Amino acid sequence: MDFSVLYIGSGQATWNGAVPLAKSGAKVAVIEESQYGGVCSNKGCNAKIILDKPLVLIDQIKALQGRGLDGVPKVNWEDLMAHKHELIVPQDQHGKDRLDNVGITTINGHAEFVDAHTVKVGEKTYTADKIVIATGMRPHRLTIPGAENFADSTDFLSLPHMPEHVTILGGGFVAIEFATIAAAVGAKVDVITRGNRILKQFPAEYVAKVQEDLKRAGVRFIPDMNIARAEKNADGSLTLFGPKEFQLSTDYVLDATGRVPNHDQLNLEAVGVEATNRGIVVNDNLQTNVPNIYASGDAIDKTIAKLTPTAAFESRYLAAKFMGTNDGPIVYPAISEIVFTSPRIAQVGVSLDEAKSKPEQYEVVEASYDGDWYRQIKNEQGAQLALIFDKTSQKLVGAAEMAMDAEETINTIVPYVQMGLTKEQLNDFVYVFPSIAYTLQRRLPLV
């Protein structure tokens, strides 16, 4: 065999495990047909948060008008995009260097299976004892007439100038985060959804408040609408058509209708790896039905949230398995997630909607930050937190927050949920004062 382990794809689902595996002495190769480091590093999370940061600062400045600050700056989209390129363009090389520097063989090109131990890239073939499919996902594209004129998330994250009128199809993470950005920059924004609810995986009451904030920012929501076709006009604008004579003209259409796995491009039929339209089917060892082939990250068909940290966790798990330090099945820890709206919504563990639907099983302790002096340093209004306890054990099993610093609060809570701390135990910490963690502890009637 040419290699001990060969990874297809170089993102978080690969390098987090491939690097320590190579350091242990294993002969490792990584095949990448696009940019090293994967979607998150090059055309996803990292780029998005760079574009988001000035908008957060502006929101804070707006909240402090008349409370020490006068005047609100405007976003210069072109400068912001140049800053994004400055930070993101080098990520491809950094991702490759990270692999090269530990002796991993990097192979550029598109991979296809020949047999269970052989992969073809161009005219060359490579063999490995074990192969890990870590090919991630790509933006879903509508197939309606005129959809070739729509942009996707990758396009938006490199948009040289913000159009006057942006129309977004979809109601998930990408759609609502990008609606937040476009509206804050000054665009007229329409969000068209097939159903009547956005951000379905987050607490309904928090989502409703974020949606109202977006409406106040000028975002228009058009629910229960299936766009049937689009036409490009002479001036470059687009007109969308739907049922009941629906018609909408706009400068820019973002197709944010979801993401689809890339396994359909690997010639899996050659080896009989089982897969669905949601991804590769694996067991609790991340092993496919072909024993020496595994999968990691967003490529997997799973109910666990398809997130960057989840992919990294799975990659580390596989590395430990291949090194012989973990022979057991994968056991997922408490997994947190966030949507970068304004304010943010973040959560971990048992969802707030589930907890409130099962009052016999869960106790929900809620708090508003409107009266909290530390949160009012920024004059933040309407922020909310919920802690979810199992009634029998009194252990903390979940939390959700809607606030500008929701990621910091939930990150503080993640280890508490993972360790299954009780209400009483949550008081057994001494934090820096003043801080979000200290405020969290003192704000809630935990005992």
N, C-alpha and C positions, 0 to 999 in steps of 0.2 A: 504493500500500500504506500502511496505517496505521503499520506498524512494520517495522523491519529484521529484528528477531528477537522472536518471541513465545514465552515459556516457559509451559508448563502445569504448575503445581506450583511451590512456592517454597522447597523444602528445599535440602539441601547440593548436590544435583545441579543446582540452578539458580543460587543466589545467588553461589557461588564464581566462576562465569563471567560471570553477568549484570552484576555490579557493575563489574569491570574493562572489560567490553564497553561499558557505558553511559558510563564515564569516558573511553573512547576517542572518544566522540562518536556512537555508534550509537543509534538510537531503539529502545528496548527496552520490552517490556511483560511483566508476570508475572500470570498468573491463578491465584488461590488460592481454593478453596472451603471450607477449614477454617482452620488456624492457620498464620500466616506463620513460616517457618523449618522447617516440615516435622515429621515424626514424631520424629526424633532430638532436636530442641530442645525439643519440647513434651510428648511422651508416649512417650519411648523412652530413649535412652542417657543423656541428661542427668539425667532424673528418677531413673533406676535408680542412677546412681553417687552421687547425694545420699543415697539410702536405704542404700546399701552402705557409705558411709564410716564411720559410727559402729560398724558391725559389724567392720570391719577393726581399728579402734582397740581394740575389746573383745578381739579375738583376740590382739592384741599385749600387752594388759594381762594376759590369762590366762597367756600364755607367760612373763611376768616376775613371776608370783607367787612370793614368796620370793627374788626376785633384785632387790629394791629397791622392789617394789610389794606392797601388801596390800589386798585387796578388789577386787571386779569390779563395775563399774556395770551397771545394767540399761537396756535400750532402752525409752524411752517412745515408743511408736509414734505416738501422737497428736501429740506435740510434733515428732517427726521428720517426720511428714506435713505439719504446718503449715510447717515449715522448707522442705520441698520445694516447697510451694505458693508460699511467699515468693520463692523463686528462679525457679520455672518459669513462674508466671502471667505475668510481664512479658515472657517470651520472644516471645510472639506479636506484641506491639507493637514490640519491638526488631527483630524480623525484618522487619516492614513498614517501620519507620523506615530500616533499612539500605538498602532499595530506594528509598524515597521520597527520601532524602537525596542520591542521585546522579542523580535525574531519571528514574528508572524509573517507568512508569505501572503502578500496581497496580489490578487488577480483581478484585472479590470475586464468587465464584459458581462454578457448575459448568460446565465447558467441554465442548463436543461439536463434532466436526468437521462442517463443511458441505461443504468441498472442500479441495484440497491447500493452499490459501492462506488459508482462512477458517475461523474458529472462532466458534461461537455461545455466548453466555453469557446465559441468560434470553432476552429479546427482542432483545438487541443482538448484532451481529456485528462481528468484528474481523479485519482482514487483515494478513498479514505475508509478507515475502519468504521467511523461514525460520521454522520452528516446531520447538521442542524439547519432546518428551514427557518430563517428569520427574515423573511422578505416583506413583512409589514403590510401596509395597506396603501391605497391610492384614492384620490377623490372619485366618488361616484359621479357619473355624467349622465344626465337625462338624454333620452334618445328621441325626443320630440322634434318635429321639423323646426329648423332654425337654431337648435341647441348648440351648433358649432360656433355660434357667436357669443356664447356665454363664457365667462371666466370661471376659474376654480380658485381654491384657497391659495395655491402656489402663485397664481397670477396676482391676486390681491396683495399678497405680502411683498410684491415687487412693483406695485403700482406707481408709476412715476409721478402722476398728478391725480389728485382726488377729483372724480367727476362731480358735477353739480347734483346729479340725481342717481342714486345707487339703489338698485332693487335686488333683494336677496331672497333666494328660494330655499326654504328650510327653516327649522326651528330648534336645531341642536346647538352644541358648543360653538362650532365655527360660525354658524349663522348669527347667533346673538352676540358673540364677542366681536365679530367684525361689524355688526350693526352699531354696537357701542362705539367702536373706533371711528367709523365713518361719520356718525352723527356728531361726535365730539369735534371732529375736524371741520365740520360745517356743511356737510352734504345733506341733501334731502334724502331720507331713507325710507324705503318700503320693505316690509318683511312679509312674504307670502308663504303660508303654510297649508299643507293638505288637511291637517287636523285643526283643533281649536286650542291646543296647549303647546307652549314652548318648554324646552328644558325639562322633559318629563322625568328625568332621573333625580331631580332636586325637589325639595319641599314645595308643595303647591302654594302655600301661603307666602313663602319668600319669593318665589318666582313671580307671583302676581304683583308684589310690590316693586320688584325690579322692572317688570314690564310697564308698570305705571310711571316709573321714573324715566324709562326710555320714551314713553309717549310724551311726557313733559319736555323731553329733549328734542321732540319733533319726529320721532320714529312712528310710522304708521304701520299697523298690523292688519293684514288681510287674511283671515283664517278660512278654512274649509274651501280652499281654492286649488284646483288642479289646472295648471297651465297646459294648454293643448298644443300651442305652436307659438313661434316667434318670427317676426319679420324685421329685416334690417332696412332702415330708411335711408334716403339719399344723403341726409346730413350725418349719418353714422349712428344715429340713435336706434333703439330697438323698440318694437311694439309687441307686447305680450297679449295673447288671446286665450280666453277661458270660457267656461260654460255661461249660459244666460247673458250672452253678449258682453262678457267682461273684456275690457280692453285697457291697457296701460302702456304709455310710452315712457321711456327712461333712457338715460345715457349709458348705463352699465348694468349688466345682470351677472350676479354671482350665483353660481350653482353650488349650494351648500347642502345638498340633499343626502349627505352621508359619505361613508368611505367603504370600499370593498377590498377584500384581500387579494394579494398578487399571486396566489398559488396557481391560478389558471394559466400562468405563463411558464411553468416549470416542467411540462411534459410528465406530470405525475402518473399518467396512464402507463408509462413505460415500466414503472415499478409497482403500481397498484396501491399507492398511498391513498388512504381514504380521506376524503374532504367533502365539505358542503359549501354552499355559497357564503357561509359565515367564516370559513377557514379550515385549517387542518384539524382533523380529529385526533386527539391524543388521550392517553390514559393518565393516571395520577402520577406518573413518572415523566410526563411530557413526551412520551414515546408513542410513535405512530403504530399502525398495524404491521409495519415493516420494522422488525426489531432494532436494526442499527440506525434508523432514521428518526430524528426527534424534531420538535418544533418549539419555538419560543416567541414570546411577544405577541403583537397584533395579528400575526399569521395564524394563531390558534383559534379554533371555534370554541369559545368559552363563555360562561356567564360572568366570570370575573371581569371587572372593568378593564377595558383596553387602554391603558395609560402608560406613559413613559416609565414611571417608577415600578409598575407591575412587570413590564418587560425586563427591566434591569434586575429585578428580584428573580425572575425565571431564569435569566442568563446565569446569574450567580449560582442558582440551585443546580443547573446542569453542569456547571464547572465542578462543583463539589461532588456531584455524582460521578463524573468522568475521572476525577482524581481519587475516588474511593473514600471520601470523607463523609459522604451522606448516601446511605443505601436506601433510605426510606422514601415514601411518596412525598410530593410537594405539599407543604402545609402553608397556606397563605396567611400572612399576618393581617392585622387591621389595615384596610386600604382606604386612604383618604382621597378625595377628589374636589376639584374646584372649577368654577366657571368665572372667568375674568371679566365680569360685568362691572358696572359701577352703581351700587356697591357689589363686592364679590359675594358669591354664595359658596360655602365650603362645607363638607360633611365627612363623617367617618363612621363606620360600623352600621348598626341598625338605623334605617332611615326614619326621619321624623314622621313622614306620612304613615309608615307601617306602625310605628310606636303609638301614634294617636288612634289608629284603627284597632288597636289591641290593648285597651286600657286595663284589662284584667291581667296582662302579662308585663306591661311596662309602665313605669312612672316617668313622666316628662317634667323636668324642672326648667322653667323658662325665665328669662330676664331680659329687660330692655336696658340699653345703655344710655337712654336719654337723661337719666339722672346720675350717671356715673361721672364724677369730676374728671377722671383721667381721660375718658373718651371725649369729654367736652373741651379738652385742650384744643382739639381740632374742630370743635363745634359740629360734631357728627350727629346727625339726627336720624332716628328710625332704626338704628342697628339693633339686632336681636340675636340672642343665643339660646339654644335648647340643649340640655343634657338629658340623656336617656338612660334610665337605670332598669335593670331587671328587678322586678318586685320581690321575687323569692330570695335571690342572693344579695340584693342591694349593690351589685356590681355595675359599674359604668359600662354600657355596651354600645353607646353611640352618642353622637353630638352633631349639631348643625349650627352654622352661624351665617348671618347676613350682615356684613360690615365691610368697611374699606380695608381692614387688616385681618379679614377672616382666615387667610392662610396661616397667619402667625398663631392665632388662637387654636385652630384645628391641629396644627403641627404640635402645639403644646399638649393637646389632648390625646393624640395618637398613641403615645406609649401608655397612657392611663387605660385606654380601651384594650390595648394589647395585653397589658398585665392584669386586666380585670380588677382594677382597684375599686374599693367600696367608697361610699360617701365619706365615711370616717377617715379612711386612708388618704383621701384627696386633701385633707387638711394637714397631712404630715410632710409638708414641703416648705422650705423657706426660700422665697424668690427675691431677686433684685427688686428694689422699690425705688421709684415707681416703674411699672412695666405692665404689659398686657397679661402676663402670667399671674402676677400678683393681683391684678384687678379681677381676673377670672376667678381666682380662689376666694376673694373677699366679697365678690358681688352676689354670689348665689347662696341660698339657704341650704347648705349641704347636710347639715346635721340638726 
